[in-house]
Amino acid sequence: MAKISAALPTDLHSRLVDRAREADRSVSAELRVAIREHVDAQPANAQTHPTTKKAT
């Protein structure tokens, strides 16, 4: 598994730490859960890079 580094806003980090403690999980496990929830909430056919249409 590849390692990814990211800077998190302090408030988001604090929420993840709190959620991890409540669920008795590590912060990295809680981060994976949060990412999975976010990805699952996205529409299956959503464009990640919307294209611009040229005026005709």
N, C-alpha and C positions, 0 to 999 in steps of 0.2 A: 504494500500500500504506500502510495506517495505521501510525503509530508507536505502540508501546506501551512504557510505562515500568514497571519492576517492580524491587523490592528483592529481591536474592537473598541467601540465607545465605552467609556467607564460605566455608564448606566446599564448597557447591555451586558457587560461582563458581570456586574453585580447581580443582575437578574438571573443570569445563567448559574452563578455560584449559589444563589439562594435556591433555585429549582433543583440543582444537583444535591444540595444538602437535604432538601425535603424528600427527594426520591432515593436518597442513599446511593448516588452514583457519582462518578468522577466528573469533573468539569468537562473533560474532553468527550465523555459519553453523552453528557447533556447537550453539548454543542452539536454532536452528530444527530441527536434526536431533533433539535431545533432546525437543523438544516433539512433533515428528512421531512419534517412537517411543512416547512416552507416550500420545498420542491413538490410535495404531494398536493399542496394547495393551488399550484399553478395549473392553468388549463393545458391539456395535453397537446394542443396544436398551437400554442402561443408562439409568436415570433420573438426570438431573442434579439434580433437586430431588424427592426422594422425598416422597410425600404421606403424611399420617397418617390412619389409619382411625379413625372414630368407633366407640366401643363401642355395640353395640345390645342 
